[in-house]
Amino acid sequence: MSGKIRVGLVGYGKAGRAVASVLADDSRFELRWALRRSASAVLQERDGINVIGIEQKPYAELFEEMPVDALVDFSSPLSIHGYGEELRRRGITLVSAISSYSQGDLDYARALAADTRVLCSPNITLGINFLIVAAKLLRKIAPFADVEILEQHFREKPDISGTARKIAEVLDVDGERITSLRLGGIVGHHEVIFGFPHQTVRLTHESIRREAFGTGVAFALSQLVNFSNGFYTFEDILMRLASTELRDGKTGAG
Ligand SMILES: NC(=O)c1ccc[n+]([C@@H]2O[C@H](COP(=O)([O-])OP(=O)(O)OC[C@H]3O[C@@H](n4cnc5c(N)ncnc54)[C@H](OP(=O)(O)O)[C@@H]3O)[C@@H](O)[C@H]2O)c1
């Protein structure tokens, strides 16, 4: 793909706005429009982003009038069923950040991937995904080390963090090994602690601002152009990059 990647954004709420601001400031992308539930007219917001209400234009019309190469979804699990067939027909790449897809929604996303590139990432920050890959590698190298997971969030957050549960799952450790602290206004802290007999390794990720979701989206979009049609996770992208780096490093050293 040459030139800028043209992007449409579905969902212009807390996360969507932060993502929009990152994409609008990145010269690799042209953010053509953002869609939300409630806009009653096409609004020109900062940096000329068109903010459109879902009632105003059916997806087919939107893609015809303002074509995009990729769609980024920060709205609700329902949306994919509204735009899916149009993406399939036009071969538009999908980056979906929706964290609450049902099994049926995920099956549908996988079915779309027969005709286009689909990335589904319930946690789309580069840092957490890197932490997961690094922790998986260390777990493989040192299965004898004790593992504990610590997550800290703002006082009102009710449940154990989904990200912490995901980390426990991929490391194959019991959910009992997760410690949750709720205090003050902490945005998000995840830590994986590996206890060895004579040393300790701590992998830590701190969330600072929602714009981190935008950095993750930009990274995914820029990498997906090198992938063929198919269903991917963020980890798949990082693993491909890591294996290329390791292989090339080895060749260079040899
Ligand atoms: N993967 C990740 O790392 C990550 C990070 C953050 C959030 N998320 C996910 O992103 C989604 C949004 O989170 P949020 O905190 O930004 O929520 P939010 O503030 O409630 O924003 C939701 C946005 O989506 C719009 N929307 C809802 N249903 C829609 C539909 N059917 N079609 C088009 N637009 C629709 C809403 O329109 P109105 O503005 O008109 O209400 C709003 O702009 C959630 O599913 C959340 O799990 C994922």
The ligand as an SDF file (V2000), in Angstrom:
LIG
                    3D

 48 52  0  0  0  0  0  0  0  0999 V2000
   -8.8800   -3.1330   23.4360 N   0  0  0  0  0  0  0  0  0  0  0  0
   -8.6170   -2.1380   24.2770 C   0  0  0  0  0  0  0  0  0  0  0  0
   -7.4710   -1.9810   24.7360 O   0  0  0  0  0  0  0  0  0  0  0  0
   -9.7070   -1.1830   24.6310 C   0  0  0  0  0  0  0  0  0  0  0  0
   -9.4130   -0.0300   25.3340 C   0  0  0  0  0  0  0  0  0  0  0  0
  -10.4730    0.8560   25.6270 C   0  0  0  0  0  0  0  0  0  0  0  0
  -11.7520    0.5540   25.2210 C   0  0  0  0  0  0  0  0  0  0  0  0
  -11.9850   -0.5960   24.5480 N   0  0  0  0  0  0  0  0  0  0  0  0
  -13.3480   -0.9440   24.0620 C   0  0  0  0  0  0  0  0  0  0  0  0
  -13.8270    0.1200   23.2570 O   0  0  0  0  0  0  0  0  0  0  0  0
  -15.2310    0.2400   23.4220 C   0  0  0  0  0  0  0  0  0  0  0  0
  -15.5790    1.6800   23.7780 C   0  0  0  0  0  0  0  0  0  0  0  0
  -15.0300    2.0090   25.0490 O   0  0  0  0  0  0  0  0  0  0  0  0
  -15.1670    3.5120   25.6340 P   0  0  0  0  0  0  0  0  0  0  0  0
  -14.6300    3.4590   26.9960 O   0  0  0  0  0  0  0  0  0  0  0  0
  -14.6290    4.5070   24.6540 O   0  0  0  0  0  0  0  0  0  0  0  0
  -16.7710    3.6430   25.6820 O   0  0  0  0  0  0  0  0  0  0  0  0
  -17.6660    4.9460   25.4830 P   0  0  0  0  0  0  0  0  0  0  0  0
  -17.0020    6.1360   26.0650 O   0  0  0  0  0  0  0  0  0  0  0  0
  -19.0300    4.5550   25.9720 O   0  0  0  0  0  0  0  0  0  0  0  0
  -17.7270    5.1680   23.8920 O   0  0  0  0  0  0  0  0  0  0  0  0
  -18.4180    4.3120   23.0160 C   0  0  0  0  0  0  0  0  0  0  0  0
  -18.5220    5.0030   21.6790 C   0  0  0  0  0  0  0  0  0  0  0  0
  -19.0880    4.1170   20.7230 O   0  0  0  0  0  0  0  0  0  0  0  0
  -20.2310    4.7350   20.1330 C   0  0  0  0  0  0  0  0  0  0  0  0
  -21.1720    3.6500   19.7760 N   0  0  0  0  0  0  0  0  0  0  0  0
  -21.8220    2.8010   20.6030 C   0  0  0  0  0  0  0  0  0  0  0  0
  -22.5490    1.9240   19.8730 N   0  0  0  0  0  0  0  0  0  0  0  0
  -22.3360    2.2250   18.5870 C   0  0  0  0  0  0  0  0  0  0  0  0
  -22.7850    1.6820   17.3560 C   0  0  0  0  0  0  0  0  0  0  0  0
  -23.6350    0.6370   17.3060 N   0  0  0  0  0  0  0  0  0  0  0  0
  -22.3380    2.2490   16.1990 N   0  0  0  0  0  0  0  0  0  0  0  0
  -21.4840    3.2980   16.2260 C   0  0  0  0  0  0  0  0  0  0  0  0
  -21.0240    3.8600   17.3580 N   0  0  0  0  0  0  0  0  0  0  0  0
  -21.4460    3.3290   18.5140 C   0  0  0  0  0  0  0  0  0  0  0  0
  -20.7630    5.6980   21.1670 C   0  0  0  0  0  0  0  0  0  0  0  0
  -21.5520    6.7090   20.5520 O   0  0  0  0  0  0  0  0  0  0  0  0
  -22.0600    7.9950   21.4190 P   0  0  0  0  0  0  0  0  0  0  0  0
  -20.8380    8.8630   21.5790 O   0  0  0  0  0  0  0  0  0  0  0  0
  -23.0730    8.6230   20.5260 O   0  0  0  0  0  0  0  0  0  0  0  0
  -22.5890    7.4430   22.7010 O   0  0  0  0  0  0  0  0  0  0  0  0
  -19.4320    6.2360   21.7080 C   0  0  0  0  0  0  0  0  0  0  0  0
  -18.9220    7.2370   20.8470 O   0  0  0  0  0  0  0  0  0  0  0  0
  -15.6200   -0.8160   24.4670 C   0  0  0  0  0  0  0  0  0  0  0  0
  -16.0510   -1.9890   23.8000 O   0  0  0  0  0  0  0  0  0  0  0  0
  -14.3360   -1.0990   25.2010 C   0  0  0  0  0  0  0  0  0  0  0  0
  -14.2740   -2.4080   25.6980 O   0  0  0  0  0  0  0  0  0  0  0  0
  -10.9970   -1.4640   24.2410 C   0  0  0  0  0  0  0  0  0  0  0  0
  1  2  1  0
  2  3  2  0
  2  4  1  0
  4  5  1  0
  4 48  2  0
  5  6  2  0
  6  7  1  0
  7  8  2  0
  8  9  1  0
  8 48  1  0
  9 10  1  0
  9 46  1  0
 10 11  1  0
 11 12  1  0
 11 44  1  0
 12 13  1  0
 13 14  1  0
 14 15  2  0
 14 16  1  0
 14 17  1  0
 17 18  1  0
 18 19  2  0
 18 20  1  0
 18 21  1  0
 21 22  1  0
 22 23  1  0
 23 24  1  0
 23 42  1  0
 24 25  1  0
 25 26  1  0
 25 36  1  0
 26 27  1  0
 26 35  1  0
 27 28  2  0
 28 29  1  0
 29 30  1  0
 29 35  2  0
 30 31  1  0
 30 32  2  0
 32 33  1  0
 33 34  2  0
 34 35  1  0
 36 37  1  0
 36 42  1  0
 37 38  1  0
 38 39  2  0
 38 40  1  0
 38 41  1  0
 42 43  1  0
 44 45  1  0
 44 46  1  0
 46 47  1  0
M  CHG  2   8   1  16  -1
M  END
$$$$
